[in-house]
Amino acid sequence: MPYVNVQITKGATRDEKAQLVGEITDTLVRVLAKKPEHIHIVIDEVDADNWGFAGMLTSDYRKRE
């Protein structure tokens, strides 16, 4: 039973998340020969103020762009 946890910053649409779930599922079926009904995918959306990289919060980094 594959379990995949995807963490992204908030902002993805429902359609984008559905596409992620579909494509991740397709990959596990194709590469590992898993049954789709055994695959679990959880998407955690993290506020940009709670995600940091490059030495700063993502919200601050995005302000620079």
Number of C-alpha atoms within 10 A of each C-alpha: 10 13 10 15 10 14 11 14 15 11 11 11 9 9 9 11 13 12 12 15 18 13 12 17 21 17 12 16 15 11 8 10 10 16 14 14 8 11 17 14 15 11 13 12 13 13 13 17 12 10 13 13 8 7 7 11 14 17 15 12 14 9 7 6 5
